[in-house]
Amino acid sequence: MCIRDILKTLAIFFVIAYHAGAGLYAAALMKDAPHAVISQLNYFATGLLATCIPIFFFVNGVLLFNRPLDIRRHIRKMVTLIALTVVWSVGTQVAFVAMGQWERLSARQIVHNVWQPVNQLNNHLWFLPALFVMYCFFPLMKSAFDQHRGWIEAFTVVAVLSTFVVVGVQMLIDVWQFLRYGNVGNQATVDIWNQFNPLRGIEGYSLVYFMLGGLLSSQRQPGHRRADQRSTEWIPALIVLIAAMVVYFGYNLTFAFSGQPGHDVVWGYSNPLVLIMTVSLYYMLRKVRLRTRIASWVFTLIGANTLGVYFIHWILIAAFRALHINFIAMLGPGLWACCAEALVILAISCAMCWLMRRIPGVRRLVML
């Protein structure tokens, strides 16, 4: 068990909780009772789920930058990534139709939906093409990382300026509009670099998380520290994490109070506050050592199967809906109900992945 397994477990849990409806119900509670303490606490906590996909990009950087590059294996992995995206896109559509969670689809429609994913059907697989784009750039980034570290650091700065700084300016405009007019209106979309932005049109923020994962994990760790010093390293990171969550919560409140119930607090991957939250989680958890074998085994099991869980959990959520298993009805609307459902789905998904990995041929469906 290592920091990668802990982060991957946290990330996939956050993903499932979000897909179970955490973001939707957070917005609904704020719409119904925006000034209620329980609504605002739920809105605040749900904002942490925005780190889910950033953590995955970050962990990929931790893993890939810190091991030798086998270019043939890397190319095979890219081809496998495309194949898995196609197979699971088709499989997900077939499963949804079979369970009565989607209207009937022709073969032509299924193929079209693979190329143009449909929201609430197979659009959750957008993460894989974004990962593919990073893998395309990776050999060049790895070469710079190994031989000219300053180059990759400079590119990281450029990427931050092209993504998070742009969003930061947009946030300031939104807040200014809210303070002046009492309403955010249309969310700002201005790009301060305009046509000079080298990362426009792609998920550029993913490259920042990816490169930061490699750069921060490769830092030399101070040695021979006393045990009491090591035990307090997480405190500054926790303080920064909470501070970023509070500011992020305040920013999202401007949309809630502007009467925009459709605003999704989780879709903030390119938000500078989410970047701070993601890095803070890394520093907060990097020294964690689990003392029980079963806890270590659980995190290792989940960490080794996050890709398969990512594929399977969406189908399981649809199955729960088809079977009328409703955690919201049982526990009430809120993050707690979505987290309870996420735990159950995570356990079932892991068990299915564990079984599939023991079947020759089938195991390739849940492995990269």
DAKA-V930129 format. One record per pair of residues at least 12 apart in sequence whose C-alpha atoms are under 7 Angstrom apart, sorted by the first residue. I is the first residue (numbers start at 1). J is the second residue. D is the distance in Angstrom with one decimal. If there is no record, write none. Layout:
i = [I & I]
j = [J & J]
d = [D & D]
This chain:
i = [1 & 1 & 1 & 3 & 3 & 4 & 5 & 5 & 5 & 6 & 7 & 8 & 8 & 8 & 9 & 9 & 9 & 11 & 11 & 11 & 11 & 12 & 12 & 13 & 14 & 14 & 15 & 16 & 16 & 17 & 17 & 17 & 18 & 20 & 20 & 20 & 20 & 21 & 22 & 22 & 22 & 22 & 23 & 23 & 23 & 23 & 25 & 25 & 26 & 26 & 26 & 26 & 27 & 27 & 28 & 30 & 31 & 42 & 42 & 44 & 46 & 47 & 47 & 47 & 47 & 48 & 49 & 50 & 50 & 50 & 50 & 50 & 51 & 51 & 51 & 51 & 54 & 54 & 54 & 54 & 55 & 57 & 57 & 57 & 58 & 58 & 58 & 58 & 59 & 60 & 61 & 61 & 61 & 61 & 62 & 62 & 62 & 65 & 65 & 66 & 66 & 77 & 78 & 78 & 80 & 81 & 81 & 84 & 85 & 85 & 86 & 88 & 89 & 89 & 90 & 90 & 92 & 92 & 93 & 93 & 95 & 96 & 99 & 99 & 101 & 101 & 130 & 134 & 156 & 156 & 159 & 159 & 160 & 162 & 162 & 163 & 163 & 163 & 164 & 164 & 164 & 166 & 166 & 167 & 167 & 168 & 168 & 170 & 170 & 170 & 173 & 174 & 174 & 178 & 183 & 184 & 184 & 184 & 205 & 234 & 234 & 237 & 237 & 237 & 238 & 238 & 240 & 241 & 241 & 244 & 244 & 244 & 248 & 252 & 302 & 305 & 305 & 307 & 307 & 308 & 308 & 308 & 309 & 309 & 309 & 312 & 313 & 313 & 316 & 327 & 353]
j = [296 & 299 & 300 & 285 & 286 & 59 & 299 & 300 & 303 & 299 & 55 & 56 & 303 & 306 & 299 & 302 & 303 & 52 & 53 & 55 & 56 & 52 & 306 & 342 & 49 & 52 & 52 & 313 & 342 & 338 & 339 & 342 & 49 & 317 & 338 & 341 & 342 & 338 & 46 & 334 & 335 & 338 & 46 & 264 & 265 & 266 & 333 & 334 & 42 & 43 & 46 & 334 & 261 & 262 & 261 & 256 & 261 & 334 & 335 & 249 & 335 & 245 & 249 & 265 & 266 & 245 & 266 & 266 & 267 & 268 & 269 & 274 & 269 & 274 & 277 & 278 & 206 & 209 & 269 & 278 & 278 & 206 & 209 & 210 & 209 & 210 & 212 & 213 & 213 & 210 & 210 & 211 & 213 & 214 & 213 & 214 & 217 & 142 & 214 & 214 & 218 & 368 & 132 & 135 & 368 & 128 & 368 & 365 & 125 & 128 & 114 & 311 & 114 & 122 & 110 & 114 & 122 & 315 & 121 & 122 & 315 & 318 & 319 & 322 & 318 & 322 & 203 & 207 & 208 & 211 & 204 & 208 & 208 & 197 & 199 & 204 & 205 & 270 & 270 & 271 & 272 & 191 & 192 & 270 & 271 & 271 & 272 & 188 & 189 & 190 & 188 & 187 & 188 & 254 & 258 & 254 & 255 & 258 & 270 & 283 & 284 & 280 & 283 & 284 & 280 & 284 & 280 & 277 & 280 & 273 & 276 & 277 & 273 & 265 & 350 & 350 & 353 & 366 & 367 & 353 & 366 & 367 & 349 & 350 & 353 & 349 & 345 & 349 & 345 & 341 & 366]
d = [5.6 & 6.7 & 5.2 & 6.9 & 5.4 & 6.2 & 5.8 & 5.7 & 4.3 & 6.0 & 6.7 & 6.5 & 5.5 & 6.8 & 6.4 & 5.9 & 5.6 & 4.4 & 6.7 & 6.0 & 6.5 & 6.8 & 6.5 & 6.3 & 5.3 & 5.4 & 5.7 & 6.9 & 5.3 & 5.1 & 5.2 & 5.0 & 6.9 & 6.8 & 5.5 & 7.0 & 6.9 & 6.4 & 6.8 & 6.7 & 5.4 & 5.7 & 6.7 & 6.0 & 6.4 & 6.3 & 6.2 & 6.0 & 6.2 & 5.3 & 6.9 & 6.4 & 5.5 & 6.9 & 6.6 & 6.5 & 5.9 & 6.5 & 6.2 & 5.3 & 6.6 & 6.9 & 6.8 & 5.6 & 5.9 & 6.9 & 5.8 & 4.1 & 6.2 & 5.8 & 6.2 & 6.6 & 6.9 & 6.2 & 7.0 & 5.7 & 7.0 & 6.2 & 6.3 & 6.8 & 6.3 & 6.1 & 5.6 & 5.1 & 4.7 & 4.7 & 6.7 & 4.5 & 6.0 & 6.3 & 4.4 & 5.8 & 4.4 & 4.6 & 4.6 & 4.6 & 5.9 & 6.2 & 5.1 & 6.7 & 7.0 & 6.2 & 6.3 & 6.9 & 6.5 & 7.0 & 6.7 & 6.7 & 6.9 & 6.7 & 6.3 & 6.8 & 5.8 & 5.9 & 6.5 & 6.8 & 6.6 & 6.4 & 6.7 & 6.9 & 7.0 & 6.9 & 6.8 & 6.3 & 6.7 & 6.8 & 6.6 & 6.5 & 6.0 & 6.6 & 7.0 & 6.1 & 6.4 & 5.8 & 6.4 & 6.4 & 5.7 & 6.6 & 5.7 & 5.9 & 5.2 & 5.8 & 6.2 & 6.8 & 6.0 & 6.9 & 6.4 & 5.2 & 6.4 & 6.5 & 6.5 & 6.3 & 6.1 & 6.5 & 4.8 & 6.6 & 6.4 & 6.0 & 5.6 & 6.6 & 4.3 & 5.0 & 6.0 & 5.2 & 6.8 & 6.3 & 6.6 & 5.1 & 5.5 & 5.6 & 6.7 & 6.2 & 6.2 & 6.6 & 6.4 & 6.6 & 6.5 & 6.2 & 6.8 & 6.0 & 4.2 & 6.8 & 5.3 & 6.3 & 7.0 & 6.1 & 6.3 & 6.1 & 6.8 & 6.3 & 6.7]
